[in-house]
Amino acid sequence: MPFQIVRNDITTMQVDAIVNAANSRLAQGGGVCGGIFAAAGAQELTRACRAIGHCDTGDAVITPGFRLPARYIIHAVGPIWQGGTNGEEALLRSCYLNSLALAERHGLRSIAFPLISSGIYGYPKAAALSVAVSAISSFLPEHDMTVCLVIFDRPTYALCCEQFPELIVQPK
């Protein structure tokens, strides 16, 4: 299946690239971002991110994966939720589409996303999930890539099972 939702730790995914829910400074943060920096090797990843310097909201940049099973990390900067009337949906959609396009430009065949902006940035999880599924689903008919949406916590995974049961892959 080219698109699936799995419950897992994104840092353990065996894919060409994982996506980091990054901040615009590309600095180590908490949540998914902190976990990725720790697993990849914080010093090396910090050095690579500092060399890039900045990433605009809605855009994406790429670094090596360092100590991760994934060869690359795509850093996508999602919007901070401000009530939904400040272009958040378009910016979030851009995160997914720009990440996928960047992966394609680098010849990558598989990518794993977290649910971008749904943590500390406050984007409502159900809405973030709808944007993610819509954006990824719009990309795949014209591109040959395997995409995983990786969910870590049980409540969000339960929401995914409820909203998109056809995309769920049960753990083995």
Salt bridges, closest charged atoms under 4 A:
ASP16 OD1 - ARG71 NH2 3.95
GLU44 OE2 - ARG67 NH2 3.06
ASP56 OD1 - HIS54 NE2 2.90
GLU104 OE1 - HIS143 NE2 3.56
ASP144 OD2 - ARG109 NH2 2.68
